[in-house]
Amino acid sequence: MRIARVRHERRTSTAIIEGDVVHLVSGGPFGSLTRTGVTVPLSDVQLLVPVQPSKIVAMAVNYHSHAGDRSVSPKPEAFLKAPSSLIGPGEAIVIPAGAENVHAEAEVVVVIGRRARGVRAAEADRYIFGYTAGNDVSARDWQRLDTQWWRAKSADTFTAVGPWIETDLTPDRIPVEGRISGRRIQRGDTSQLVHSIRACIEAVSAVMTLERGDLLFTGTPETTAAMAPGDVAEVEVEGIGILRNPVVAG
């Protein structure tokens, strides 16, 4: 099932997406999803960030292909991204003044479906609501210059998510591809993760309670590339779809 948050005729609703048809439902994405009987073409709605998380947890250097010559951590390493950095499909990624090397990072994103505290990896699937596509936008020059990654990873518009949540996937092998203005930059799948999605949920929930609707960025593969104003960043996750965002100057 594909579940989205949409804006239609100035109202925000949860919706089920079936092909090019949007079925509006009552309540939020974690409710009973009772159809209202209202259907509209997908082209007539604005797709929003699928959920409103209390926190965004992102895994650092979690693909061998992204690590390159660097050694990988023997345990999952996470950092936080600010919810204020979230944007949805079609919204612009803004290159801030003073940032000179801003990269796109294509990722598979986990949507947490229920409160998760002290979850074992073997039980992690019970806490996953679904998956979506994400772009962990990163200012590489600020990453090098700063002690913490607060502005390099959490500047406004630096967390793109969408276009919807797919509930019918398993975490073992989900392919992801990143493109900039049609040029493929990255490709990988979750079978290549250093630490599996289930292991990441176990590691994070051991010390930090994950709430329903929280997002877990699982890592980015291969070598990333810089974006420039006028580019279009795309993240395609097989079984989900394409997250597309234009890039503009701040």
N, C-alpha and C positions, 0 to 999 in steps of 0.2 A: 504494500500500500504506500502511496506517495501522499504525504501530508504537508501542507503549506500554510503559511500565514499570508493573506492577500488583502489588498486594499481595493475595494470596488465601490464606486459611487460615494466616496468619502468615508466609508465604513471599513473597519478592519475586522476580518473574519478568519476563522480556521477553515480550511478547505481540503477536500480529497481531490487529487488530480488524476484523471483517467484520460490518457491521450491528450487531446487538445481541449478537453472539457473540464471545467472547474465546478465541483459540487460543493456549495457552501454548507457548513455544518454548524450546529449549535455548540457552544462551549469552547474550551481550549483544546490544544492538540493532544492532551493526555486524558481527555474525558471519553465519553461514550461515542463521540463522533456521529451523532444523530443527524442525518441529512435533513435539511430544511425544505427540500424540494426546489430550491433555486439553483439553476445551472447557468453558467455564462461561459463564453469562449475564453480560453487561456489568454488570448491576445487583448482581452478587455480588462484584465486585472493587472495590478502592480504586485509583483512578488516581493515579499518582505523577508527580513531575517526570520528563519523558520521558528525560532524560540527566543525567549528573553532570559538568558542565563544569569545566575547570580555570580558565576565565575567562569573563566575560560582558562583551562590548563593546557599547556602545549609541551610536547616532548622534544627535548633537545638532542640533535645528532642521533636519530633513531633509525637511519638507514646506513648500511656499510658503504653504499655508493655515494652518500653525501659526506661521510667522514673523510674519504680520501686517505691521505697519509696520517691523519690523526688517529690516535687510539680511541676506541669506544669505551664508554663506561660499563663496568660489570653490572651495574644496576640502572634501572630507568631514572633518567634525570629530567625534571620538569621545571617549567617557569610559568608565570602567570601573565595573561594579557588582559587589559582593562576592558570591561563590557562597553565602555564609552567609545571604543575603537571600532565597534561593529558596524558594518554596512551590509546591505542585501544585494541581490542580483541587479545589475544595471546601474547601481550607484557608482559614483566616481571615486577612485583611489586618488587622493590628493598628495602630491609630492610636496612636503613642507619646505618652506624657505630655509636654506642652510643645509638641507640633506642632499648629498651629491651622488649617492650610490644606493638607490632603493631597489631591492630585489623582490620578485614574486616568488612565493614558495607554495607549490601545489601540494595539498594534503587531503587525506581521508579524515573526516571528523566524526567522532562518536557523539551521539546525543544520549545523555543519561536519562533513564526513564523512571527511576525511583531512588529514594535516598540510599546512598551507598557508603557504608562505614565498615572498615575491616573486612572487605570482600575478598575472598580467595579467588585466585585465577580460575579455578574450575567452576566457580559459580558466577563468573562475571557476566555471562550472556543474559542472565536473568535481570540484570540491571541496565542493559542496553535497550533503549527505545528504538533506535535506528541509526542511520548514517547519512551524512551529507558531505558536500564538497566545501573546502575552505582554502583561502589564500592567506597565509601567514606573512603578510608584507613586512619587510625588514630593511631598515636603513643600516647598511653595512658599515658606513663610516661612523655612525653614532655607536654601533656595537663596539667598534675598536676604541673609540675615544672615551666612552663612559664606563664607570665601574659597574653599574647596573644597566639592564636593558630596558628600562622604563620607557624611554622615548623611542628607542630603536624598534620596539615591538608593539607599543601601545599608543603611538600617535593617532590622532583622529583619522579614521578610514583605513587603518592598518590591519583590520580583521574582516575580510569578506567571507560570507557564508551563504550557502544556498545551492540550487534554487528551492529545494524542498527536502524533506526527510523521507528516506526510503526505509521501510521497516522490515523488508523481506530479504536482507542480506546476512551473511555470516562473516565473521572477521578474518577468516583464514587466508583468503586470497581475494582482495579487492583491488583491481588495477586503477591507477591514477596517472594522469598526464597533465603537464603544464605547458601552456603555449603563450607566447607574446606576439601579438599581431599576426597570428597564423603560423608562426614559426615554433615548432616543437622544441622545448627546452629540456623538459624532464619527463621521465617515464619510470614507473616502478609498480610494485604491488605489495600488499601488506604481508605476503609470505616472506618478503625480504627484510622485514623489520628486524632491528637488533633485538628489541624487546617487544614481544607480541602485545596486541591490544589488551588481551586478558591480563598479561603480566603488568602492564602499565596501570590498569584499573586497580589491581591489587596493591601496587606500590603507592599510588596516590591516595587511595582510600584508607590506607593504614595510618595516615597522619592527617588527612584532610577529608572531611565529609563532603561527598559529592551529592548535590541536590538535584532533584528532578529538573531537567532542562539545561543543566550545565553541559558545557562542550569540552571535549578532549581532542585536541589536535594531535595526530599520531606521529608526525614527523614528515620530512620532505626528502625525496630521493634525488640522487645524482647532483649535478652542479647547477646552481641557480644563475639567473642573469638579471641585469639591471633593466628597469623600465624607464621610459621617458614620456613626457606629456605628448598626447596623440596616440600612444599605444593602446591596445586592448588586451587585458590579461584574461586568460581563460584557464579554468581548472575543470578537467573532465574526469569524472569518476564513473567507471563502468557499472551499469545497473542503476545509476542515479541520474546523471545528465551533466549539463555544462553550466558552470558558474562563470558569468562573463561580466567584466567591469572595465569601463574606460579609465584612462589615466590622464589626469590634468595637473597643471602647475598650481601650487598654492600661492 
